[in-house]
Amino acid sequence: MLGGVLLVAGVLKAHDGPASTAVTIAGYRILPSAVVAPLGVALPYFEIFVGAYLIGGLFTRIAGWIAAVQFSIFSAAVASLVIRHIAADCGCFGSGVPVPPSWGHVALDVLAACASIVVAVRGPGAFALDWLLFPSSYFRSGREAHSP
């Protein structure tokens, strides 16, 4: 589910284009302008890749930690909009799905970050590619990798 959210969000942002994503990022009024344009280009594809890794169960634990950090950053950024009373669209799912900043939105991002931590700690699911590609490594859950 987490991978699907990131994948869809990334695809919608990529469809909008880097300029639209950069405008949304600039609306947060957090980052210096020199960072906004490159982030507008990179963020959609970063979300697509992390989402795809989570869906496929490839490097699941690492992807889970990356998603946890990403959702934590998102929650902090949206919380900053709420606290500063900035009515900017969060841009989570591109410009086609307007989502105003709210504490409920922050809570959902925190919940997604917590769920991502669970994925990172527990390791891949039963159908993950990690089981096939890394049968006895870090990428699998710690319990299976150390069992006799």
C-alpha positions in Angstrom: 0.0 0.0 0.0 2.8 2.4 0.9 4.5 1.7 -2.4 1.3 2.3 -4.3 0.8 5.7 -2.7 4.4 6.7 -3.5 4.2 5.3 -7.0 0.9 7.0 -7.8 2.1 10.3 -6.3 5.3 10.2 -8.3 3.5 9.4 -11.6 1.0 12.2 -11.1 3.8 14.7 -10.3 5.9 13.4 -13.3 2.8 13.9 -15.5 2.4 17.5 -14.3 6.0 18.2 -15.2 9.0 19.5 -13.2 7.9 23.1 -13.5 4.6 22.4 -11.8 6.2 20.3 -9.1 8.8 23.1 -8.5 6.1 25.7 -8.1 4.3 23.5 -5.5 7.6 23.0 -3.7 8.3 26.7 -3.7 4.8 27.3 -2.3 6.0 25.7 1.0 8.5 28.6 1.4 11.0 26.4 3.1 13.8 25.6 0.7 16.2 28.0 -1.1 15.3 28.7 -4.7 18.4 27.1 -5.9 17.2 23.7 -4.6 13.6 24.0 -5.8 14.0 23.4 -9.5 16.3 20.3 -9.2 14.0 18.9 -6.5 11.0 19.5 -8.9 12.8 17.3 -11.4 14.0 14.6 -9.0 11.2 14.2 -6.5 8.6 12.5 -8.8 11.1 9.9 -10.1 12.4 9.3 -6.6 8.9 8.6 -5.4 8.3 6.3 -8.4 11.5 4.3 -7.7 10.9 4.0 -3.9 7.3 3.0 -4.5 8.3 0.4 -7.1 10.9 -1.1 -4.8 8.3 -1.4 -2.0 5.7 -2.9 -4.3 8.2 -5.4 -5.8 9.8 -6.2 -2.5 13.2 -5.3 -3.7 15.7 -3.9 -1.1 12.6 -3.8 1.0 14.2 -2.8 4.3 16.2 0.0 2.7 13.2 1.2 0.8 11.2 1.1 4.0 13.6 3.3 5.8 13.8 5.7 2.8 10.0 5.9 2.7 9.9 6.5 6.5 12.3 9.5 6.1 10.3 10.7 3.1 7.0 10.6 4.9 8.5 12.2 7.9 9.8 15.1 5.8 6.4 15.4 4.2 4.6 15.5 7.5 7.0 18.2 8.8 6.6 20.3 5.6 2.8 20.1 5.7 2.8 20.8 9.5 4.8 24.0 8.7 2.1 25.1 6.3 -0.6 24.6 8.9 1.4 26.3 11.6 2.3 29.3 9.4 -1.3 29.5 8.0 -0.2 29.1 4.4 -3.1 27.8 2.3 -0.8 26.3 -0.3 -1.8 23.0 -2.0 0.4 20.2 -0.6 1.0 18.9 -4.1 1.1 15.3 -2.8 -0.7 13.9 -5.8 0.2 16.5 -8.3 -1.8 19.5 -9.3 -4.8 17.5 -10.4 -5.7 16.5 -6.8 -5.8 19.6 -4.6 -5.2 18.7 -0.9 -5.2 21.7 1.5 -2.8 21.4 4.5 -4.4 20.2 7.7 -3.5 18.4 10.9 -5.3 15.3 9.5 -3.0 15.3 6.6 0.0 15.6 8.9 -1.4 12.6 10.9 -1.7 10.5 7.7 1.9 11.2 6.8 3.1 10.3 10.3 1.0 7.1 10.1 2.6 6.3 6.7 6.1 7.0 8.2 5.3 4.6 11.1 4.1 2.0 8.7 7.2 2.4 6.6 9.3 1.8 9.8 7.4 -1.4 10.4 8.2 -2.5 6.8 11.9 -1.6 7.3 12.1 -3.5 10.6 10.1 -6.6 9.6 11.7 -7.0 6.2 10.1 -8.2 3.0 6.8 -10.0 2.6 6.2 -13.5 1.4 6.1 -12.5 -2.3 9.0 -10.1 -2.3 11.9 -10.3 -4.8 14.3 -10.1 -1.8 13.5 -13.7 -1.0 14.5 -14.8 -4.4 17.5 -12.6 -4.9 19.0 -12.4 -1.4 18.0 -15.7 0.3 20.3 -15.2 3.4 21.2 -11.5 3.6 20.4 -8.3 5.4 17.6 -7.6 3.0 15.6 -10.4 4.5 14.2 -10.1 8.0 16.9 -10.6 10.7 15.2 -13.7 12.1 15.4 -15.7 8.9 18.9 -14.6 8.1 20.3 -15.8 11.4 18.4 -19.0 11.9 20.3 -22.3 11.8 
